[in-house]
Amino acid sequence: MTDKNALIEAAHQVILSLGLPKAQHNERSALLLLALLDLTPGKTWAQAENPLRGITPIMDWAREHYGKIYAPNTRENFRRQTMHQFCDAGVAIRNPDKPERPVNSPKTVYQVELTALALLRTFGSPAWHGNLADYQAQRQTLVAKYAMEREQNRIPVEIAPGKEITLSPGEHSELIRAIIEDFAPRFAPGSVLVYAGDTGDKMGYFDAALLASLGVSVDAHGKMPDVVLHYTEKDWLLLVESVTSHGPVDGKRHTELGKLFSGSTAGLVYVTAFPNRTVMGRYLAEIAWETEVWVADAASHLIHFDGERFLGPYTPEQRQDASF
């Protein structure tokens, strides 16, 4: 057996010993572990290190040192089907250099947790079995500790007096908080939060029953806007997109949302929110007519893109007439 195959097989044994689920008992997971430890062929487990590495660099490392080539579109398999489980098990830590880094940041990096590193350096030695037993005895404590640290870095959002949710850290979530805490009280006072997306779990808050009572049923595959508010006084649904790095409510998105909320008994109002006018400037040419734009750093102002009214729903016929 070559050094390469021997290390991959040893990594398999480590993954089994750590009690990771069956779905991680594969070569991809073994190579990811070796990359996190920087165990290139010829090294021993006692030489394991814990560099900071992102998913794409890990895939590049596997190709360079083990000749294993993975297509770029398998990146999510590495992240969702191996790395997530390593982090949940307390074996690896996400963004230890900057815990507040957004979950979906391209700069996200991972590192083997120090206690796990100390254990793995003894793999194959007489001390391994005793160390493994000690590690497993305290592992749940470690997992709980890092879960608590992740929770502490989440962004609190007050959705009603005395009621709070938290969102994953990052600019996108900060803007969602501003929409709920600054935009809504100014332009839809007394409104009720129906939905708030989260870059981490994709559904930070969702009152599906309320939405259903307004005639809209959305399955798990429906591409919701970032924030949905029910302005009860006017009986409007405000569909708000939070734009920090991706597009506003343009013509295509307007049509998508119109179909998704086509059963709504409440009027539909489309809003694009930006953190500042610099970001807004990048997307001005794309913003759809008969929509509203709100900028967080000028919170008391609302920009209306044409039409016969200021902040209000349009029927499909009115939109069609306005397009000529």
C-alpha beads as a LAMMPS data file, in Angstrom:
LAMMPS data file: protein, C-alpha beads

324 atoms
323 bonds

1 atom types
1 bond types

-500.0 500.0 xlo xhi
-500.0 500.0 ylo yhi
-500.0 500.0 zlo zhi

Masses

1 110.0

Atoms # bond

1 1 1 0.000 0.000 0.000
2 1 1 1.419 3.383 -0.984
3 1 1 1.857 6.215 1.502
4 1 1 -1.118 7.939 -0.105
5 1 1 -3.472 4.980 0.204
6 1 1 -2.237 4.216 3.722
7 1 1 -2.982 7.754 4.919
8 1 1 -6.419 7.775 3.270
9 1 1 -7.249 4.426 4.913
10 1 1 -5.965 5.691 8.272
11 1 1 -8.158 8.786 7.922
12 1 1 -11.124 6.463 7.320
13 1 1 -10.334 4.687 10.570
14 1 1 -10.089 7.991 12.437
15 1 1 -13.484 9.107 11.118
16 1 1 -15.023 5.820 12.250
17 1 1 -13.362 6.113 15.676
18 1 1 -14.675 9.654 16.126
19 1 1 -18.210 8.376 15.637
20 1 1 -19.075 10.472 12.603
21 1 1 -22.212 9.367 10.692
22 1 1 -22.099 6.749 7.951
23 1 1 -22.557 9.430 5.270
24 1 1 -19.046 10.660 6.107
25 1 1 -17.439 7.214 5.734
26 1 1 -15.963 7.952 2.310
27 1 1 -12.837 9.084 0.517
28 1 1 -14.001 12.706 0.257
29 1 1 -14.271 12.985 4.032
30 1 1 -10.916 11.246 4.525
31 1 1 -9.187 13.663 2.160
32 1 1 -10.851 16.642 3.822
33 1 1 -9.539 15.494 7.196
34 1 1 -6.029 14.995 5.795
35 1 1 -6.143 18.476 4.241
36 1 1 -7.208 20.047 7.537
37 1 1 -4.228 18.311 9.172
38 1 1 -1.903 19.050 6.233
39 1 1 -0.884 15.389 6.200
40 1 1 0.825 15.085 2.857
41 1 1 2.206 11.685 1.750
42 1 1 5.298 10.797 3.763
43 1 1 4.214 12.590 6.932
44 1 1 3.277 10.819 10.143
45 1 1 0.221 11.562 12.258
46 1 1 2.519 13.032 14.895
47 1 1 3.350 15.753 12.347
48 1 1 -0.282 16.825 11.918
49 1 1 -0.904 20.583 11.898
50 1 1 -4.038 22.735 11.848
51 1 1 -3.807 25.398 9.138
52 1 1 -6.778 27.593 8.231
53 1 1 -8.276 26.282 4.988
54 1 1 -11.337 27.029 2.881
55 1 1 -13.273 24.450 0.868
56 1 1 -11.786 25.247 -2.547
57 1 1 -8.188 25.220 -1.198
58 1 1 -8.958 21.834 0.392
59 1 1 -10.087 20.468 -2.984
60 1 1 -6.972 21.918 -4.629
61 1 1 -4.824 20.321 -1.907
62 1 1 -6.393 16.895 -2.535
63 1 1 -5.606 17.190 -6.244
64 1 1 -2.037 18.388 -5.703
65 1 1 -0.978 15.891 -3.039
66 1 1 -3.214 12.857 -3.649
67 1 1 -4.098 13.176 -7.327
68 1 1 -7.813 13.228 -6.496
69 1 1 -9.693 15.540 -8.842
70 1 1 -13.124 16.843 -7.898
71 1 1 -15.288 18.955 -10.200
72 1 1 -15.953 22.541 -9.034
73 1 1 -19.668 21.750 -8.693
74 1 1 -18.861 19.223 -5.912
75 1 1 -17.743 22.042 -3.626
76 1 1 -21.114 22.023 -1.851
77 1 1 -20.735 18.275 -1.229
78 1 1 -17.497 18.968 0.631
79 1 1 -19.088 21.790 2.610
80 1 1 -22.553 20.404 3.364
81 1 1 -21.903 16.663 3.471
82 1 1 -18.566 16.582 5.275
83 1 1 -17.409 19.886 6.732
84 1 1 -20.716 20.678 8.409
85 1 1 -20.603 17.316 10.185
86 1 1 -16.967 17.829 11.229
87 1 1 -17.964 21.165 12.782
88 1 1 -21.079 19.720 14.443
89 1 1 -18.925 16.979 15.969
90 1 1 -16.479 19.539 17.347
91 1 1 -13.608 18.192 15.217
92 1 1 -13.322 21.397 13.186
93 1 1 -14.171 25.050 13.833
94 1 1 -15.514 27.511 11.280
95 1 1 -13.817 30.913 11.061
96 1 1 -11.809 30.721 14.312
97 1 1 -9.846 33.742 13.065
98 1 1 -13.019 35.830 12.681
99 1 1 -16.152 34.214 14.194
100 1 1 -18.398 37.069 13.023
101 1 1 -17.560 36.381 9.349
102 1 1 -20.782 35.727 7.383
103 1 1 -21.712 32.079 6.918
104 1 1 -21.802 32.446 3.133
105 1 1 -18.592 34.476 2.853
106 1 1 -16.120 33.270 0.191
107 1 1 -13.416 33.925 2.811
108 1 1 -14.806 31.274 5.180
109 1 1 -12.084 29.008 6.568
110 1 1 -11.951 25.984 8.834
111 1 1 -9.424 24.619 11.327
112 1 1 -9.067 21.429 13.364
113 1 1 -9.993 22.102 16.989
114 1 1 -6.951 22.021 19.303
115 1 1 -8.147 19.172 21.540
116 1 1 -8.958 17.069 18.489
117 1 1 -5.547 17.932 17.001
118 1 1 -3.767 16.707 20.136
119 1 1 -5.713 13.454 19.935
120 1 1 -5.100 12.880 16.216
121 1 1 -1.374 13.383 16.626
122 1 1 -1.354 10.193 18.711
123 1 1 -3.129 8.032 16.116
124 1 1 -1.164 4.816 15.580
125 1 1 0.748 5.185 18.842
126 1 1 0.263 3.182 22.070
127 1 1 -1.416 6.232 23.619
128 1 1 -4.171 6.437 20.972
129 1 1 -6.806 4.209 22.594
130 1 1 -6.581 5.811 26.017
131 1 1 -6.574 9.308 24.521
132 1 1 -9.565 8.452 22.320
133 1 1 -11.552 7.309 25.363
134 1 1 -10.692 10.522 27.225
135 1 1 -11.596 12.642 24.201
136 1 1 -14.957 10.925 23.668
137 1 1 -15.778 11.437 27.352
138 1 1 -15.439 15.219 26.999
139 1 1 -16.497 15.640 23.368
140 1 1 -20.097 16.595 24.097
141 1 1 -18.848 19.357 26.371
142 1 1 -16.684 20.690 23.540
143 1 1 -19.546 20.519 21.039
144 1 1 -21.813 22.428 23.424
145 1 1 -19.085 25.008 24.054
146 1 1 -18.567 25.811 20.370
147 1 1 -22.292 25.773 19.675
148 1 1 -22.681 28.411 22.408
149 1 1 -19.881 30.509 20.903
150 1 1 -21.554 30.376 17.476
151 1 1 -24.833 31.444 19.056
152 1 1 -23.177 34.396 20.777
153 1 1 -22.050 35.744 17.402
154 1 1 -25.551 35.728 15.926
155 1 1 -27.385 38.994 15.260
156 1 1 -30.395 39.732 17.510
157 1 1 -33.475 41.175 15.789
158 1 1 -36.470 42.531 17.684
159 1 1 -39.577 41.486 15.750
160 1 1 -42.090 42.774 18.308
161 1 1 -41.881 44.329 21.783
162 1 1 -40.218 41.709 23.958
163 1 1 -39.868 39.225 21.100
164 1 1 -36.506 38.540 19.480
165 1 1 -34.995 36.213 16.890
166 1 1 -31.339 35.809 15.907
167 1 1 -29.743 35.624 12.465
168 1 1 -26.375 34.409 11.226
169 1 1 -23.636 37.074 11.310
170 1 1 -22.887 39.228 8.270
171 1 1 -23.845 42.349 6.311
172 1 1 -26.889 40.665 4.784
173 1 1 -28.370 39.885 8.194
174 1 1 -27.506 43.384 9.459
175 1 1 -29.573 44.829 6.609
176 1 1 -32.442 42.445 7.353
177 1 1 -32.373 43.688 10.951
178 1 1 -32.528 47.290 9.698
179 1 1 -35.516 46.444 7.478
180 1 1 -37.422 44.986 10.423
181 1 1 -36.378 47.500 13.089
182 1 1 -36.060 50.738 11.035
183 1 1 -37.948 50.451 7.738
184 1 1 -41.075 48.708 9.033
185 1 1 -41.882 51.120 11.915
186 1 1 -41.444 54.136 9.598
187 1 1 -43.298 53.003 6.486
188 1 1 -45.513 50.140 7.682
189 1 1 -46.229 50.944 11.351
190 1 1 -47.872 48.121 13.234
191 1 1 -46.892 45.588 10.576
192 1 1 -46.338 41.942 11.486
193 1 1 -43.280 39.978 10.439
194 1 1 -44.247 37.008 8.278
195 1 1 -40.837 35.850 7.086
196 1 1 -37.155 36.695 7.556
197 1 1 -34.525 34.695 5.694
198 1 1 -31.172 33.662 7.128
199 1 1 -27.972 32.922 5.225
200 1 1 -27.236 30.209 7.775
201 1 1 -30.381 28.094 7.895
202 1 1 -32.293 29.904 5.103
203 1 1 -35.358 30.384 7.299
204 1 1 -34.665 32.566 10.273
205 1 1 -38.377 33.170 10.953
206 1 1 -41.511 32.051 9.119
207 1 1 -45.133 32.362 10.202
208 1 1 -46.488 29.987 7.561
209 1 1 -49.952 29.984 9.139
210 1 1 -50.253 33.754 8.823
211 1 1 -49.167 33.651 5.195
212 1 1 -51.618 30.835 4.468
213 1 1 -54.427 32.885 6.032
214 1 1 -53.636 35.534 3.419
215 1 1 -53.999 33.005 0.613
216 1 1 -50.359 32.081 0.055
217 1 1 -48.891 28.613 0.576
218 1 1 -45.175 28.328 -0.101
219 1 1 -43.353 25.002 -0.229
220 1 1 -39.732 24.500 0.776
221 1 1 -38.599 25.228 -2.793
222 1 1 -40.276 28.608 -3.103
223 1 1 -37.675 31.351 -3.423
224 1 1 -38.938 33.757 -0.795
225 1 1 -37.884 37.394 -0.592
226 1 1 -35.563 38.209 2.295
227 1 1 -38.299 39.820 4.397
228 1 1 -42.096 39.641 4.208
229 1 1 -44.191 42.045 6.302
230 1 1 -47.978 42.214 6.627
231 1 1 -49.022 45.838 6.902
232 1 1 -52.289 45.060 8.648
233 1 1 -53.768 48.581 8.554
234 1 1 -53.623 48.645 4.742
235 1 1 -53.786 44.852 4.261
236 1 1 -50.618 44.867 2.169
237 1 1 -47.834 42.325 1.969
238 1 1 -44.469 44.055 1.675
239 1 1 -42.004 41.835 -0.175
240 1 1 -38.528 43.139 0.616
241 1 1 -35.230 42.069 -0.927
242 1 1 -32.090 42.813 1.121
243 1 1 -29.314 43.653 -1.342
244 1 1 -25.690 43.604 -0.224
245 1 1 -24.082 41.486 -2.952
246 1 1 -26.860 40.170 -5.198
247 1 1 -29.652 41.670 -7.262
248 1 1 -32.638 43.905 -6.469
249 1 1 -36.283 43.502 -7.457
250 1 1 -35.731 43.656 -11.208
251 1 1 -38.267 42.678 -13.867
252 1 1 -37.472 38.960 -13.621
253 1 1 -37.614 38.887 -9.824
254 1 1 -40.831 40.940 -9.857
255 1 1 -42.442 38.293 -12.060
256 1 1 -41.143 35.454 -9.862
257 1 1 -42.517 37.036 -6.708
258 1 1 -45.808 37.844 -8.447
259 1 1 -46.275 34.153 -9.274
260 1 1 -45.165 32.982 -5.834
261 1 1 -47.663 35.310 -4.112
262 1 1 -50.364 35.153 -6.803
263 1 1 -52.962 33.803 -4.350
264 1 1 -52.527 36.668 -1.896
265 1 1 -55.700 38.377 -0.728
266 1 1 -53.509 41.278 0.434
267 1 1 -52.058 43.821 -1.951
268 1 1 -48.436 43.248 -2.929
269 1 1 -45.784 45.937 -2.508
270 1 1 -42.267 45.292 -3.814
271 1 1 -39.316 46.864 -2.003
272 1 1 -35.558 46.683 -2.527
273 1 1 -33.411 47.594 0.479
274 1 1 -29.761 48.658 0.245
275 1 1 -27.282 49.338 3.050
276 1 1 -26.206 52.622 1.411
277 1 1 -26.443 54.645 -1.797
278 1 1 -23.089 53.386 -3.051
279 1 1 -24.446 49.846 -3.266
280 1 1 -27.731 51.145 -4.679
281 1 1 -25.849 52.895 -7.471
282 1 1 -24.571 49.577 -8.802
283 1 1 -28.109 48.350 -9.418
284 1 1 -30.062 51.458 -10.458
285 1 1 -30.441 50.328 -14.062
286 1 1 -31.930 46.984 -12.957
287 1 1 -34.628 48.115 -10.517
288 1 1 -38.155 47.409 -11.773
289 1 1 -40.732 50.174 -12.183
290 1 1 -43.633 50.352 -9.734
291 1 1 -41.362 49.283 -6.887
292 1 1 -39.908 51.053 -3.864
293 1 1 -36.293 51.471 -2.783
294 1 1 -35.133 52.022 0.795
295 1 1 -31.573 52.817 1.855
296 1 1 -30.606 51.945 5.432
297 1 1 -28.192 54.848 5.943
298 1 1 -30.968 57.299 4.971
299 1 1 -33.691 55.444 6.850
300 1 1 -36.326 58.193 6.872
301 1 1 -36.509 58.380 3.064
302 1 1 -38.164 56.139 0.502
303 1 1 -37.479 56.241 -3.241
304 1 1 -40.454 55.559 -5.508
305 1 1 -39.823 54.227 -9.013
306 1 1 -42.540 55.848 -11.139
307 1 1 -46.215 54.931 -11.070
308 1 1 -49.351 56.711 -9.966
309 1 1 -49.000 56.243 -6.220
310 1 1 -46.371 56.331 -3.496
311 1 1 -45.985 53.023 -1.630
312 1 1 -48.872 50.805 -2.570
313 1 1 -49.801 47.735 -4.608
314 1 1 -50.484 47.671 -8.334
315 1 1 -52.737 45.291 -10.208
316 1 1 -51.212 43.403 -13.149
317 1 1 -53.287 45.568 -15.509
318 1 1 -51.888 48.774 -13.980
319 1 1 -48.339 47.497 -14.388
320 1 1 -48.993 46.596 -18.002
321 1 1 -50.443 50.041 -18.742
322 1 1 -47.459 51.729 -17.054
323 1 1 -44.996 49.821 -19.215
324 1 1 -46.018 51.619 -22.391

Bonds

1 1 1 2
2 1 2 3
3 1 3 4
4 1 4 5
5 1 5 6
6 1 6 7
7 1 7 8
8 1 8 9
9 1 9 10
10 1 10 11
11 1 11 12
12 1 12 13
13 1 13 14
14 1 14 15
15 1 15 16
16 1 16 17
17 1 17 18
18 1 18 19
19 1 19 20
20 1 20 21
21 1 21 22
22 1 22 23
23 1 23 24
24 1 24 25
25 1 25 26
26 1 26 27
27 1 27 28
28 1 28 29
29 1 29 30
30 1 30 31
31 1 31 32
32 1 32 33
33 1 33 34
34 1 34 35
35 1 35 36
36 1 36 37
37 1 37 38
38 1 38 39
39 1 39 40
40 1 40 41
41 1 41 42
42 1 42 43
43 1 43 44
44 1 44 45
45 1 45 46
46 1 46 47
47 1 47 48
48 1 48 49
49 1 49 50
50 1 50 51
51 1 51 52
52 1 52 53
53 1 53 54
54 1 54 55
55 1 55 56
56 1 56 57
57 1 57 58
58 1 58 59
59 1 59 60
60 1 60 61
61 1 61 62
62 1 62 63
63 1 63 64
64 1 64 65
65 1 65 66
66 1 66 67
67 1 67 68
68 1 68 69
69 1 69 70
70 1 70 71
71 1 71 72
72 1 72 73
73 1 73 74
74 1 74 75
75 1 75 76
76 1 76 77
77 1 77 78
78 1 78 79
79 1 79 80
80 1 80 81
81 1 81 82
82 1 82 83
83 1 83 84
84 1 84 85
85 1 85 86
86 1 86 87
87 1 87 88
88 1 88 89
89 1 89 90
90 1 90 91
91 1 91 92
92 1 92 93
93 1 93 94
94 1 94 95
95 1 95 96
96 1 96 97
97 1 97 98
98 1 98 99
99 1 99 100
100 1 100 101
101 1 101 102
102 1 102 103
103 1 103 104
104 1 104 105
105 1 105 106
106 1 106 107
107 1 107 108
108 1 108 109
109 1 109 110
110 1 110 111
111 1 111 112
112 1 112 113
113 1 113 114
114 1 114 115
115 1 115 116
116 1 116 117
117 1 117 118
118 1 118 119
119 1 119 120
120 1 120 121
121 1 121 122
122 1 122 123
123 1 123 124
124 1 124 125
125 1 125 126
126 1 126 127
127 1 127 128
128 1 128 129
129 1 129 130
130 1 130 131
131 1 131 132
132 1 132 133
133 1 133 134
134 1 134 135
135 1 135 136
136 1 136 137
137 1 137 138
138 1 138 139
139 1 139 140
140 1 140 141
141 1 141 142
142 1 142 143
143 1 143 144
144 1 144 145
145 1 145 146
146 1 146 147
147 1 147 148
148 1 148 149
149 1 149 150
150 1 150 151
151 1 151 152
152 1 152 153
153 1 153 154
154 1 154 155
155 1 155 156
156 1 156 157
157 1 157 158
158 1 158 159
159 1 159 160
160 1 160 161
161 1 161 162
162 1 162 163
163 1 163 164
164 1 164 165
165 1 165 166
166 1 166 167
167 1 167 168
168 1 168 169
169 1 169 170
170 1 170 171
171 1 171 172
172 1 172 173
173 1 173 174
174 1 174 175
175 1 175 176
176 1 176 177
177 1 177 178
178 1 178 179
179 1 179 180
180 1 180 181
181 1 181 182
182 1 182 183
183 1 183 184
184 1 184 185
185 1 185 186
186 1 186 187
187 1 187 188
188 1 188 189
189 1 189 190
190 1 190 191
191 1 191 192
192 1 192 193
193 1 193 194
194 1 194 195
195 1 195 196
196 1 196 197
197 1 197 198
198 1 198 199
199 1 199 200
200 1 200 201
201 1 201 202
202 1 202 203
203 1 203 204
204 1 204 205
205 1 205 206
206 1 206 207
207 1 207 208
208 1 208 209
209 1 209 210
210 1 210 211
211 1 211 212
212 1 212 213
213 1 213 214
214 1 214 215
215 1 215 216
216 1 216 217
217 1 217 218
218 1 218 219
219 1 219 220
220 1 220 221
221 1 221 222
222 1 222 223
223 1 223 224
224 1 224 225
225 1 225 226
226 1 226 227
227 1 227 228
228 1 228 229
229 1 229 230
230 1 230 231
231 1 231 232
232 1 232 233
233 1 233 234
234 1 234 235
235 1 235 236
236 1 236 237
237 1 237 238
238 1 238 239
239 1 239 240
240 1 240 241
241 1 241 242
242 1 242 243
243 1 243 244
244 1 244 245
245 1 245 246
246 1 246 247
247 1 247 248
248 1 248 249
249 1 249 250
250 1 250 251
251 1 251 252
252 1 252 253
253 1 253 254
254 1 254 255
255 1 255 256
256 1 256 257
257 1 257 258
258 1 258 259
259 1 259 260
260 1 260 261
261 1 261 262
262 1 262 263
263 1 263 264
264 1 264 265
265 1 265 266
266 1 266 267
267 1 267 268
268 1 268 269
269 1 269 270
270 1 270 271
271 1 271 272
272 1 272 273
273 1 273 274
274 1 274 275
275 1 275 276
276 1 276 277
277 1 277 278
278 1 278 279
279 1 279 280
280 1 280 281
281 1 281 282
282 1 282 283
283 1 283 284
284 1 284 285
285 1 285 286
286 1 286 287
287 1 287 288
288 1 288 289
289 1 289 290
290 1 290 291
291 1 291 292
292 1 292 293
293 1 293 294
294 1 294 295
295 1 295 296
296 1 296 297
297 1 297 298
298 1 298 299
299 1 299 300
300 1 300 301
301 1 301 302
302 1 302 303
303 1 303 304
304 1 304 305
305 1 305 306
306 1 306 307
307 1 307 308
308 1 308 309
309 1 309 310
310 1 310 311
311 1 311 312
312 1 312 313
313 1 313 314
314 1 314 315
315 1 315 316
316 1 316 317
317 1 317 318
318 1 318 319
319 1 319 320
320 1 320 321
321 1 321 322
322 1 322 323
323 1 323 324
